């Protein structure tokens, strides 16, 4: 799993990756009450907003950690947005993307480096 400093994660398997928000992000947001998922087939660029979620505390954008094409969205999260709170780094994934430039993964953070962002 790789992380962004804007609190997204990506779990890569071959040339595809599952994307979601980190446990830290969901804790900061509070209870998630709504998510707007991206359209399957949409081409995205690294850093581009791919989804929007609303919580009891705030609205927040989810950004693409890599460039590619959305190949799947997690319908379970649409039906039950609190899944993001209960399992943000597992069952609460947001979408899957077909990577267009695997080299972009090199610019992402390993878990330890990500965790150090808010323990300083």
C-alpha positions as CSV (number, residue, x, y, z in Angstrom):
1,X,0.0,0.0,0.0
2,X,1.2,3.5,-0.9
3,X,-0.1,6.8,0.5
4,X,-0.4,10.4,-0.5
5,X,0.1,13.4,1.8
6,X,-3.6,14.3,1.1
7,X,-4.6,11.0,2.9
8,X,-5.5,8.7,0.0
9,X,-4.0,5.2,-0.4
10,X,-3.5,2.9,-3.3
11,X,-3.0,-0.9,-3.3
12,X,-1.5,-2.0,-6.5
13,X,-1.9,-5.4,-8.1
14,X,-0.2,-5.6,-11.5
15,X,-1.4,-2.7,-13.6
16,X,-4.4,-1.8,-11.5
17,X,-4.8,-0.2,-8.1
18,X,-7.6,0.1,-5.5
19,X,-7.9,3.6,-4.1
20,X,-9.4,4.8,-0.8
21,X,-9.0,7.2,2.1
22,X,-6.7,6.5,5.1
23,X,-7.8,5.6,8.6
24,X,-6.4,8.9,9.7
25,X,-8.6,10.8,7.2
26,X,-11.8,9.0,8.3
27,X,-11.0,9.8,12.0
28,X,-10.5,13.5,11.2
29,X,-13.7,13.6,9.1
30,X,-16.0,11.9,11.6
31,X,-19.0,9.8,10.4
32,X,-19.2,9.7,6.6
33,X,-22.8,10.2,5.5
34,X,-22.5,10.6,1.7
35,X,-20.1,9.8,-1.1
36,X,-20.2,10.8,-4.8
37,X,-18.2,8.1,-6.7
38,X,-16.5,8.6,-10.0
39,X,-17.9,7.3,-13.3
40,X,-16.4,4.0,-14.6
41,X,-14.4,4.7,-17.8
42,X,-13.4,8.2,-16.6
43,X,-9.8,9.1,-17.3
44,X,-8.1,10.8,-14.3
45,X,-4.8,12.6,-13.8
46,X,-2.7,12.2,-10.7
47,X,-3.9,14.8,-8.1
48,X,-7.3,15.3,-9.8
49,X,-10.5,15.1,-7.7
50,X,-12.1,11.7,-8.2
51,X,-14.8,11.6,-5.5
52,X,-16.5,13.8,-2.9
53,X,-17.5,12.7,0.5
54,X,-19.6,14.4,3.2
55,X,-19.3,13.7,6.9
56,X,-20.9,15.1,10.0
57,X,-17.9,17.5,10.2
58,X,-17.1,18.5,6.7
59,X,-17.1,17.9,2.9
60,X,-13.9,16.6,1.5
61,X,-12.5,15.7,-1.9
62,X,-10.7,12.4,-2.7
63,X,-7.8,12.8,-5.1
64,X,-6.3,10.4,-7.6
65,X,-2.9,9.2,-6.3
66,X,-2.0,8.1,-9.9
67,X,-3.2,8.7,-13.4
68,X,-5.3,6.2,-15.2
69,X,-8.9,5.1,-16.0
70,X,-11.5,4.2,-13.5
71,X,-12.4,0.6,-14.0
72,X,-14.6,-0.1,-11.0
73,X,-16.4,1.7,-8.1
74,X,-17.3,0.3,-4.7
75,X,-21.1,0.2,-4.7
76,X,-21.2,-1.0,-1.1
77,X,-19.7,2.4,0.0
78,X,-22.4,4.2,-2.0
79,X,-25.1,2.2,-0.2
80,X,-23.5,2.5,3.2
81,X,-21.0,5.4,3.4
82,X,-20.2,4.5,7.1
83,X,-18.2,1.6,5.6
84,X,-15.5,4.2,5.1
85,X,-15.4,4.7,8.9
86,X,-15.5,1.0,9.8
87,X,-13.0,-0.3,7.2
88,X,-11.4,2.7,5.4
89,X,-8.3,0.8,4.4
90,X,-10.0,-2.5,3.4
91,X,-13.7,-3.0,2.5
92,X,-14.2,0.8,2.4
93,X,-12.2,1.3,-0.8
94,X,-13.6,3.9,-3.2
95,X,-12.6,2.8,-6.8
96,X,-10.1,0.9,-8.9
97,X,-8.0,2.4,-11.6
98,X,-6.0,1.0,-14.5
99,X,-2.7,2.7,-14.2
100,X,-1.5,4.7,-17.2
101,X,1.9,5.5,-15.7
102,X,3.2,3.0,-13.1
103,X,6.2,5.3,-12.5
104,X,4.0,7.7,-10.6
105,X,3.9,5.2,-7.8
106,X,7.5,6.1,-7.0
107,X,6.4,9.6,-5.8
108,X,4.0,8.1,-3.2
109,X,4.7,7.5,0.5
110,X,5.4,4.2,2.2
111,X,3.3,3.7,5.4
112,X,6.0,4.8,7.8
113,X,6.6,8.0,6.0
114,X,2.9,8.7,5.8
115,X,2.4,8.1,9.5
116,X,5.3,10.5,10.3
117,X,3.4,13.4,8.6
118,X,1.2,13.8,11.7
119,X,3.4,12.6,14.5
120,X,5.9,15.5,14.3
